[in-house]
Amino acid sequence: MGRVGKDTSRRVGRRALLIGGLGAVAGTAVLARDELKRAWWRVPGVEKPRKEGELDHAGAEWTAASSANWRRADRPDDYTVDRVVIHVVQGSFPVALKVFKDPGHGAAAHYVVRKDGHVAQMIRELDVAYHAGDRSFNERSVGIEHEGFVDRPQDFTDAMYHSSAKLTAGICARYGIAVDREHIVGHVEVQGTDHTDPGPHWDWDRYMRLVREAEPVAREAAAEARRNP
């Protein structure tokens, strides 16, 4: 009796080990397949399908940055998007567009917001923009530039605050980003940066209040987009 029980136990043990091993192999295969899915666009000659001039933010103007100032990606499948970085141009809206179109500049943001609230999108959100000066931040964030200078509080108009807040709320809704100061940051807060923007005159309390007010509509729009891709 004891021997039968022992042999049965061994058979069950071997079977469990086999099943467990197969499960591990299957799990590894799933992980490998998922990794391949995230990386497939890197294969030479293969690009993720996209439409020329397609917008992520409704109402924006599409004007493409130089391809030297960003790189193709498949976010959020290959990189989690969990930050929005707020910048100030230290110049005008036309200057921002001009330098981001310059392949020698080496940097560009996804969006530029004008003083009157007009928004230009220069890089798709699924791609990695060179805007933060830190690789990990670039890979995980969407960058928004604002026309003006950090030492001129008059440059940060009502129209700009409201338009930018709506833009940020939409980004947060699309990627499930928490609307707080840990996830919505200034360029000055990026690790290792030597930049000071958006500067002491950027009204963070006001801006975050506006983002929160815009959040419900943005989340409904994101849900609708998921229902009707």
Order of alpha helices (4+ residues) and beta strands (2+ residues): alpha-beta-beta-beta-alpha-beta-beta-beta-alpha-beta-alpha-beta-alpha
